[in-house]
Amino acid sequence: QNLDRIEEAIGLNRRALEQDPLSARSYHNLGGALQTSGRFGEAEAAYRKSLELAPQASATRGLLSLALLALNRSSEALAEASREPDEAWRSWALAIIHHSLGHVAESDSALEELIEKYSEDSAYQIAEVYAVRGEADRAFEWLDRAYSQRDGGLTGTKASPRLRSLHHDPRWGPFLRKMGLDAA
């Protein structure tokens, strides 16, 4: 998934689940790959299975909320995001969902909380929020910060659906090359 080989990632996660059908992490990872490929209904099912196995897992409800948003189920998306147990992931999801729903003040508030409390750990997620909001300059500032901080989220840069708005920006290719990724 991290190298933009989504179908392969889906297959590998399905094989992992054949070996260990009780792996919440494998269902979570499968949900991410399915979501990246635009298969939001399947992603929802994978995230829900992950939550059935590990209800308090970090990030799963936040990612599920974005799958629900993509399925035009905004009230469910807000509810799931609000139930995300990890505050950073909750703020991240709420900033994106509220922006998508045109709730500017709520999106700003969630993003401000994310920056204020988690800028040292979540620079990549902050970049994703700015990209979703169409604020490319700020998104690249935070991607650069994530790079400087060696943020683990950067492994998903190429595949992240939340960064797609940056793909046509002239800074995208150089940023991928800086990370050692092929810009194609």
N, C-alpha and C positions, 0 to 999 in steps of 0.2 A: 504494500500500500504506500509506503513512504517513498518509493521510487517510481510512483505513478504506474505501477503494474497492478491495477485494481483487480482484474479478473483472476490473475494468479493469486493475489492475496485472498480473495473470496474462496478459491479452491483450497488453499493451504489452511485457512481457518476452518473450513468444513471438515477437512481431513483431521485436524487437531481435535475437533469435536467428536469425530468417530472414535478416536483414541480415548478421549476423556469427555464424555457427554455432560459432566457436572462442572465444567470449567467456566465459571462466570467470566473470567478474563477473555477466553476464546469467543464467547458470545458477544462480549463488548467489542472486541476487535473485529469480529464478523460484521457487527452493526456498523462500525466505522467504515469498513470497506464498501458495504452495500450502500450506505449513505453517500459516500463519495461517488459511487457509480450512478447515483440518482434513483436507486431502488428503495424509496423511502418506506414503503409498506413492509418490505422484507427487513429493512433496518429496524423499524419499530418492533417487529416480532423478536429479532435478535436481542435488542436492548431490553425488552420486557423479560425475556428468558434470563438474561444476565441479572436483572434486578430480582427475579424470583429466587435465584441462587445466592445473590449477595445484595440485599436491599440497601445497604448503606455504602456501597461502592462509590468512590469518588468519580465524578464526571459523567457517569452513565445517564443519570436523569437529565443533566444538561444537554447531552448529545441527543437523547430521546426527544427532548423538547424541540430541538431544531428539526428533527425528522417530522414531528407532528406539525410544526409550522409549515414545512414544505408540503404537507398533505392538506393544507388549508384548515387546520384544526387549531386555531389560535388560542381559544380559551383553554383547551387541553395543554397546549404548549406552555402557556403561562403557568398553569397549575403544576406541571411537571418541573419546570425550571424553578419554581418557588420551593419545591420539595427537595431540590438538590442539596445533599448534606454538606458538601464542601462549599464554603462561602465564596471562594474565588471563582469556581466553576458556575455557581449560582449567579453571581454578578455578571460574568461573561455571557451566559445564556440570556439573562434578562436584558442586558444592553442590546443584544442582537435582536431579540424578539420585539422589544418595545420599539426599536428603530424601524423594524419591518412593518409594524402596525401604525407607524406615524406618531407614536407617543414620545415626542422629542424630550420632554423634561424627564420622563422616567428612564429613557435610554441614557441621557446625560448623567443622571444620578447614579445609575448602576455602573457606568463607565468610570465616573469619578471615584466611586468606592473601590473598584478594581485597581485603579491607578494608585490611589492613596494607600491602600493596604497591601497590595500584591505586586508592585512594580518590579521588585527584585526577583520574584519567582514566576511571574506571568507576563513577561514582556511580549512573548509570542502571541498569547491570547489577546492582549491589548492591541497588537498589530492587526489581528483578525477582526476585532470589533471595528477598528478604524477602516479597514478595507471594506467590510460590509456596509459601513456608513458612507462609503464613497470618498473618504478623506485619505487619498493616496499619499500625500506628503507625510501626514502623521503616521500612516501605516508603515511607510518605509523607515521613518525615524525609529519606530518601535521594533521593526525587523532588525535594523542595525544594532539596536540596544540588545535585542535577544541574542544576536550573533556575538556581541562583545561579552555577554553574560554566559555564553555557551548553553543557552536555553535548550533543553531536550525537545521542546515542541517543534523546533526547527526541522526535525527529521521528517515532519509531515508537510513541509512548505510546498513542495511541488504538487502534491495531491489535494491539498486543502481546498474544499469548495468555497470556503470563506475568503480565500485570497484570489479567486478567479478574476475579480475586478481589476487586479493589478497586472494580469498577464500581458496586456497590450501597452503597458507603461514602459518607456524606454529604460527604466531602472531595473525592470524585472530580470532580464537576461544577465546583466552584470551581477546582480545579487545572487542568482543561482550559481554563476561561475565562481563567485567569491566563496561560496559554500562547497564548491567542488562538484556541483550537479550540472548535468547537461541542460542547457536552456531550451532544447527542442521539446 
